[in-house]
Every structure is written in structure tokens, then in C-alpha cells.
Amino acid sequence: MQLHVSGQNVWVSKPGKLTHYDWDTGKGLQEIPLANRAGGFIARNDEFLIVGAGANGQALVTHINPASGESRVEENRPAGANGGRAKCAGRDGKHRH
């Protein structure tokens, strides 16, 4: 369990979830589910970032606004998910391998 504070916004992370608590009453206000294999927690500027892995091995980054509680999940496919070949566009817009 870890405590995260941003201004008067108190958050506690536990395996599988992040909970926002009221500064004055200590009551839980909001719970955000996290990836099963959540790893690093980063406090950056005006957001929290939680890095983890999804069930299929894809990298997941959960972005959370600590003041509003808004969250979004960014998914990234594992390297080689496109058949192991990176596609690069040339100046003419044509893909080259």
C-alpha cells in the first residue's frame, strides 16, 4: 500500500486499485481499477502515471488527474506485434521494411 498526495487530494494505491479519499472526512470518494500487473507509479506535473502490463503482455499506462479523478488507459502493443517487422514511412509516404 502506498500513499500519494497532490494538494489536498489523497490517493492510496493497493494491488489492483487506486482509491481517492476525502481530505476532511477520510471517506473513500472514488476507486480506479488498475491492471493486474501494475508496476511503477509516477507523479508527474498534474497527473499520476501507473505503468503495468495487460493480460496479453501489452504495456498499459494509466493516466489519472488527481484533482478531478478522470482517468484514461493507454495501451501499447508488445514489440514485434506486427509480425516482428517495423514499418517505416519514407518521405514519399510509401512504407518500407
CNS distance restraints for C-alpha pairs under 8 A (distance, minus, plus):
assign (resid   1 and name CA) (resid  12 and name CA) 6.79 0.50 0.50
assign (resid   1 and name CA) (resid  13 and name CA) 5.57 0.50 0.50
assign (resid   1 and name CA) (resid  14 and name CA) 4.74 0.50 0.50
assign (resid   1 and name CA) (resid  15 and name CA) 7.51 0.50 0.50
assign (resid   2 and name CA) (resid  12 and name CA) 5.55 0.50 0.50
assign (resid   2 and name CA) (resid  13 and name CA) 5.21 0.50 0.50
assign (resid   2 and name CA) (resid  14 and name CA) 6.82 0.50 0.50
assign (resid   3 and name CA) (resid  10 and name CA) 7.36 0.50 0.50
assign (resid   3 and name CA) (resid  11 and name CA) 6.02 0.50 0.50
assign (resid   3 and name CA) (resid  12 and name CA) 4.65 0.50 0.50
assign (resid   3 and name CA) (resid  13 and name CA) 6.62 0.50 0.50
assign (resid   4 and name CA) (resid  10 and name CA) 6.03 0.50 0.50
assign (resid   4 and name CA) (resid  11 and name CA) 5.02 0.50 0.50
assign (resid   4 and name CA) (resid  12 and name CA) 5.99 0.50 0.50
assign (resid   4 and name CA) (resid  13 and name CA) 7.72 0.50 0.50
assign (resid   5 and name CA) (resid   9 and name CA) 5.65 0.50 0.50
assign (resid   5 and name CA) (resid  10 and name CA) 4.69 0.50 0.50
assign (resid   5 and name CA) (resid  11 and name CA) 6.16 0.50 0.50
assign (resid   6 and name CA) (resid  10 and name CA) 6.69 0.50 0.50
assign (resid   6 and name CA) (resid  66 and name CA) 6.62 0.50 0.50
assign (resid   6 and name CA) (resid  67 and name CA) 7.68 0.50 0.50
assign (resid   8 and name CA) (resid  23 and name CA) 5.91 0.50 0.50
assign (resid   9 and name CA) (resid  20 and name CA) 7.21 0.50 0.50
assign (resid   9 and name CA) (resid  21 and name CA) 7.22 0.50 0.50
assign (resid   9 and name CA) (resid  22 and name CA) 7.26 0.50 0.50
assign (resid   9 and name CA) (resid  23 and name CA) 6.49 0.50 0.50
assign (resid   9 and name CA) (resid  66 and name CA) 6.33 0.50 0.50
assign (resid   9 and name CA) (resid  67 and name CA) 6.21 0.50 0.50
assign (resid  10 and name CA) (resid  20 and name CA) 5.83 0.50 0.50
assign (resid  10 and name CA) (resid  21 and name CA) 5.39 0.50 0.50
assign (resid  10 and name CA) (resid  22 and name CA) 6.93 0.50 0.50
assign (resid  10 and name CA) (resid  23 and name CA) 6.40 0.50 0.50
assign (resid  11 and name CA) (resid  18 and name CA) 6.69 0.50 0.50
assign (resid  11 and name CA) (resid  19 and name CA) 5.41 0.50 0.50
assign (resid  11 and name CA) (resid  20 and name CA) 4.43 0.50 0.50
assign (resid  11 and name CA) (resid  21 and name CA) 6.01 0.50 0.50
assign (resid  11 and name CA) (resid  66 and name CA) 7.86 0.50 0.50
assign (resid  12 and name CA) (resid  18 and name CA) 5.73 0.50 0.50
assign (resid  12 and name CA) (resid  19 and name CA) 5.27 0.50 0.50
assign (resid  12 and name CA) (resid  20 and name CA) 6.66 0.50 0.50
assign (resid  12 and name CA) (resid  21 and name CA) 7.82 0.50 0.50
assign (resid  13 and name CA) (resid  17 and name CA) 6.06 0.50 0.50
assign (resid  13 and name CA) (resid  18 and name CA) 4.35 0.50 0.50
assign (resid  13 and name CA) (resid  19 and name CA) 6.36 0.50 0.50
assign (resid  14 and name CA) (resid  18 and name CA) 6.24 0.50 0.50
assign (resid  15 and name CA) (resid  34 and name CA) 7.77 0.50 0.50
assign (resid  15 and name CA) (resid  36 and name CA) 7.73 0.50 0.50
assign (resid  15 and name CA) (resid  38 and name CA) 7.49 0.50 0.50
assign (resid  16 and name CA) (resid  33 and name CA) 5.82 0.50 0.50
assign (resid  16 and name CA) (resid  34 and name CA) 4.83 0.50 0.50
assign (resid  16 and name CA) (resid  35 and name CA) 6.34 0.50 0.50
assign (resid  16 and name CA) (resid  36 and name CA) 5.84 0.50 0.50
assign (resid  16 and name CA) (resid  37 and name CA) 7.93 0.50 0.50
assign (resid  16 and name CA) (resid  38 and name CA) 7.29 0.50 0.50
assign (resid  17 and name CA) (resid  31 and name CA) 6.55 0.50 0.50
assign (resid  17 and name CA) (resid  32 and name CA) 5.52 0.50 0.50
assign (resid  17 and name CA) (resid  33 and name CA) 4.36 0.50 0.50
assign (resid  17 and name CA) (resid  34 and name CA) 4.98 0.50 0.50
assign (resid  18 and name CA) (resid  31 and name CA) 5.67 0.50 0.50
assign (resid  18 and name CA) (resid  32 and name CA) 5.13 0.50 0.50
assign (resid  18 and name CA) (resid  33 and name CA) 6.46 0.50 0.50
assign (resid  18 and name CA) (resid  34 and name CA) 7.02 0.50 0.50
assign (resid  19 and name CA) (resid  28 and name CA) 6.70 0.50 0.50
assign (resid  19 and name CA) (resid  29 and name CA) 7.40 0.50 0.50
assign (resid  19 and name CA) (resid  30 and name CA) 5.70 0.50 0.50
assign (resid  19 and name CA) (resid  31 and name CA) 4.42 0.50 0.50
assign (resid  19 and name CA) (resid  32 and name CA) 6.35 0.50 0.50
assign (resid  20 and name CA) (resid  28 and name CA) 5.91 0.50 0.50
assign (resid  20 and name CA) (resid  29 and name CA) 5.46 0.50 0.50
assign (resid  20 and name CA) (resid  30 and name CA) 5.13 0.50 0.50
assign (resid  20 and name CA) (resid  31 and name CA) 6.39 0.50 0.50
assign (resid  20 and name CA) (resid  69 and name CA) 7.68 0.50 0.50
assign (resid  21 and name CA) (resid  26 and name CA) 5.52 0.50 0.50
assign (resid  21 and name CA) (resid  27 and name CA) 5.45 0.50 0.50
assign (resid  21 and name CA) (resid  28 and name CA) 4.40 0.50 0.50
assign (resid  21 and name CA) (resid  29 and name CA) 5.36 0.50 0.50
assign (resid  21 and name CA) (resid  30 and name CA) 7.28 0.50 0.50
assign (resid  22 and name CA) (resid  26 and name CA) 4.90 0.50 0.50
assign (resid  22 and name CA) (resid  27 and name CA) 5.39 0.50 0.50
assign (resid  22 and name CA) (resid  28 and name CA) 6.33 0.50 0.50
assign (resid  22 and name CA) (resid  29 and name CA) 6.30 0.50 0.50
assign (resid  30 and name CA) (resid  69 and name CA) 7.51 0.50 0.50
assign (resid  34 and name CA) (resid  38 and name CA) 6.41 0.50 0.50
assign (resid  34 and name CA) (resid  62 and name CA) 7.67 0.50 0.50
assign (resid  35 and name CA) (resid  52 and name CA) 6.24 0.50 0.50
assign (resid  35 and name CA) (resid  53 and name CA) 6.56 0.50 0.50
assign (resid  35 and name CA) (resid  54 and name CA) 6.05 0.50 0.50
assign (resid  35 and name CA) (resid  60 and name CA) 7.47 0.50 0.50
assign (resid  36 and name CA) (resid  52 and name CA) 7.82 0.50 0.50
assign (resid  36 and name CA) (resid  53 and name CA) 7.37 0.50 0.50
assign (resid  36 and name CA) (resid  54 and name CA) 6.90 0.50 0.50
assign (resid  36 and name CA) (resid  55 and name CA) 7.61 0.50 0.50
assign (resid  37 and name CA) (resid  52 and name CA) 5.43 0.50 0.50
assign (resid  37 and name CA) (resid  53 and name CA) 5.41 0.50 0.50
assign (resid  37 and name CA) (resid  54 and name CA) 6.90 0.50 0.50
assign (resid  38 and name CA) (resid  50 and name CA) 6.75 0.50 0.50
assign (resid  38 and name CA) (resid  51 and name CA) 5.91 0.50 0.50
assign (resid  38 and name CA) (resid  52 and name CA) 3.92 0.50 0.50
assign (resid  38 and name CA) (resid  53 and name CA) 6.38 0.50 0.50
assign (resid  39 and name CA) (resid  50 and name CA) 6.79 0.50 0.50
assign (resid  39 and name CA) (resid  51 and name CA) 5.36 0.50 0.50
assign (resid  39 and name CA) (resid  52 and name CA) 4.85 0.50 0.50
assign (resid  39 and name CA) (resid  53 and name CA) 7.90 0.50 0.50
assign (resid  40 and name CA) (resid  50 and name CA) 5.72 0.50 0.50
assign (resid  40 and name CA) (resid  51 and name CA) 5.21 0.50 0.50
assign (resid  40 and name CA) (resid  52 and name CA) 7.08 0.50 0.50
assign (resid  41 and name CA) (resid  48 and name CA) 7.10 0.50 0.50
assign (resid  41 and name CA) (resid  49 and name CA) 5.78 0.50 0.50
assign (resid  41 and name CA) (resid  50 and name CA) 4.61 0.50 0.50
assign (resid  41 and name CA) (resid  51 and name CA) 6.55 0.50 0.50
assign (resid  42 and name CA) (resid  48 and name CA) 5.71 0.50 0.50
assign (resid  42 and name CA) (resid  49 and name CA) 4.96 0.50 0.50
assign (resid  42 and name CA) (resid  50 and name CA) 6.34 0.50 0.50
assign (resid  43 and name CA) (resid  47 and name CA) 6.14 0.50 0.50
assign (resid  43 and name CA) (resid  48 and name CA) 4.59 0.50 0.50
assign (resid  43 and name CA) (resid  49 and name CA) 6.33 0.50 0.50
assign (resid  44 and name CA) (resid  48 and name CA) 6.07 0.50 0.50
assign (resid  44 and name CA) (resid  49 and name CA) 7.30 0.50 0.50
assign (resid  46 and name CA) (resid  65 and name CA) 6.46 0.50 0.50
assign (resid  46 and name CA) (resid  66 and name CA) 7.19 0.50 0.50
assign (resid  47 and name CA) (resid  63 and name CA) 6.57 0.50 0.50
assign (resid  47 and name CA) (resid  64 and name CA) 5.43 0.50 0.50
assign (resid  47 and name CA) (resid  65 and name CA) 4.71 0.50 0.50
assign (resid  47 and name CA) (resid  66 and name CA) 6.05 0.50 0.50
assign (resid  48 and name CA) (resid  62 and name CA) 7.95 0.50 0.50
assign (resid  48 and name CA) (resid  63 and name CA) 5.86 0.50 0.50
assign (resid  48 and name CA) (resid  64 and name CA) 5.05 0.50 0.50
assign (resid  48 and name CA) (resid  65 and name CA) 6.49 0.50 0.50
assign (resid  48 and name CA) (resid  66 and name CA) 6.78 0.50 0.50
assign (resid  49 and name CA) (resid  61 and name CA) 6.45 0.50 0.50
assign (resid  49 and name CA) (resid  62 and name CA) 5.60 0.50 0.50
assign (resid  49 and name CA) (resid  63 and name CA) 4.87 0.50 0.50
assign (resid  49 and name CA) (resid  64 and name CA) 6.47 0.50 0.50
assign (resid  50 and name CA) (resid  61 and name CA) 5.59 0.50 0.50
assign (resid  50 and name CA) (resid  62 and name CA) 5.09 0.50 0.50
assign (resid  50 and name CA) (resid  63 and name CA) 6.80 0.50 0.50
assign (resid  51 and name CA) (resid  59 and name CA) 7.42 0.50 0.50
assign (resid  51 and name CA) (resid  60 and name CA) 5.87 0.50 0.50
assign (resid  51 and name CA) (resid  61 and name CA) 4.62 0.50 0.50
assign (resid  51 and name CA) (resid  62 and name CA) 6.55 0.50 0.50
assign (resid  52 and name CA) (resid  59 and name CA) 6.02 0.50 0.50
assign (resid  52 and name CA) (resid  60 and name CA) 5.13 0.50 0.50
assign (resid  52 and name CA) (resid  61 and name CA) 6.37 0.50 0.50
assign (resid  53 and name CA) (resid  57 and name CA) 5.61 0.50 0.50
assign (resid  53 and name CA) (resid  58 and name CA) 5.58 0.50 0.50
assign (resid  53 and name CA) (resid  59 and name CA) 4.65 0.50 0.50
assign (resid  53 and name CA) (resid  60 and name CA) 5.29 0.50 0.50
assign (resid  54 and name CA) (resid  58 and name CA) 5.27 0.50 0.50
assign (resid  54 and name CA) (resid  59 and name CA) 6.35 0.50 0.50
assign (resid  54 and name CA) (resid  60 and name CA) 6.23 0.50 0.50
assign (resid  57 and name CA) (resid  77 and name CA) 7.81 0.50 0.50
assign (resid  57 and name CA) (resid  78 and name CA) 6.59 0.50 0.50
assign (resid  58 and name CA) (resid  75 and name CA) 6.62 0.50 0.50
assign (resid  58 and name CA) (resid  76 and name CA) 5.62 0.50 0.50
assign (resid  58 and name CA) (resid  77 and name CA) 4.81 0.50 0.50
assign (resid  58 and name CA) (resid  78 and name CA) 5.16 0.50 0.50
assign (resid  59 and name CA) (resid  75 and name CA) 5.86 0.50 0.50
assign (resid  59 and name CA) (resid  76 and name CA) 5.03 0.50 0.50
assign (resid  59 and name CA) (resid  77 and name CA) 6.47 0.50 0.50
assign (resid  59 and name CA) (resid  78 and name CA) 6.75 0.50 0.50
assign (resid  60 and name CA) (resid  73 and name CA) 6.64 0.50 0.50
assign (resid  60 and name CA) (resid  74 and name CA) 5.69 0.50 0.50
assign (resid  60 and name CA) (resid  75 and name CA) 4.74 0.50 0.50
assign (resid  60 and name CA) (resid  76 and name CA) 6.37 0.50 0.50
assign (resid  61 and name CA) (resid  73 and name CA) 5.71 0.50 0.50
assign (resid  61 and name CA) (resid  74 and name CA) 5.09 0.50 0.50
assign (resid  61 and name CA) (resid  75 and name CA) 6.59 0.50 0.50
assign (resid  62 and name CA) (resid  71 and name CA) 6.86 0.50 0.50
assign (resid  62 and name CA) (resid  72 and name CA) 5.79 0.50 0.50
assign (resid  62 and name CA) (resid  73 and name CA) 4.39 0.50 0.50
assign (resid  62 and name CA) (resid  74 and name CA) 6.24 0.50 0.50
assign (resid  63 and name CA) (resid  71 and name CA) 5.45 0.50 0.50
assign (resid  63 and name CA) (resid  72 and name CA) 5.37 0.50 0.50
assign (resid  63 and name CA) (resid  73 and name CA) 6.24 0.50 0.50
assign (resid  63 and name CA) (resid  74 and name CA) 7.72 0.50 0.50
assign (resid  64 and name CA) (resid  69 and name CA) 6.28 0.50 0.50
assign (resid  64 and name CA) (resid  70 and name CA) 5.78 0.50 0.50
assign (resid  64 and name CA) (resid  71 and name CA) 4.39 0.50 0.50
assign (resid  64 and name CA) (resid  72 and name CA) 6.79 0.50 0.50
assign (resid  65 and name CA) (resid  69 and name CA) 5.27 0.50 0.50
assign (resid  65 and name CA) (resid  70 and name CA) 5.38 0.50 0.50
assign (resid  65 and name CA) (resid  71 and name CA) 6.42 0.50 0.50
assign (resid  66 and name CA) (resid  70 and name CA) 7.68 0.50 0.50
assign (resid  77 and name CA) (resid  81 and name CA) 6.14 0.50 0.50
assign (resid  79 and name CA) (resid  84 and name CA) 7.18 0.50 0.50
assign (resid  80 and name CA) (resid  84 and name CA) 3.69 0.50 0.50
assign (resid  80 and name CA) (resid  85 and name CA) 6.45 0.50 0.50
assign (resid  80 and name CA) (resid  86 and name CA) 7.61 0.50 0.50
assign (resid  82 and name CA) (resid  86 and name CA) 7.24 0.50 0.50
assign (resid  85 and name CA) (resid  97 and name CA) 6.82 0.50 0.50
assign (resid  86 and name CA) (resid  97 and name CA) 6.50 0.50 0.50
assign (resid  87 and name CA) (resid  95 and name CA) 6.18 0.50 0.50
assign (resid  87 and name CA) (resid  96 and name CA) 6.09 0.50 0.50
assign (resid  87 and name CA) (resid  97 and name CA) 5.46 0.50 0.50
assign (resid  88 and name CA) (resid  95 and name CA) 5.55 0.50 0.50
assign (resid  88 and name CA) (resid  96 and name CA) 5.51 0.50 0.50
assign (resid  88 and name CA) (resid  97 and name CA) 6.56 0.50 0.50
assign (resid  89 and name CA) (resid  93 and name CA) 5.29 0.50 0.50
assign (resid  89 and name CA) (resid  94 and name CA) 5.45 0.50 0.50
assign (resid  89 and name CA) (resid  95 and name CA) 4.42 0.50 0.50
assign (resid  89 and name CA) (resid  96 and name CA) 6.10 0.50 0.50
assign (resid  90 and name CA) (resid  94 and name CA) 5.70 0.50 0.50
assign (resid  90 and name CA) (resid  95 and name CA) 6.36 0.50 0.50
assign (resid  90 and name CA) (resid  96 and name CA) 6.90 0.50 0.50
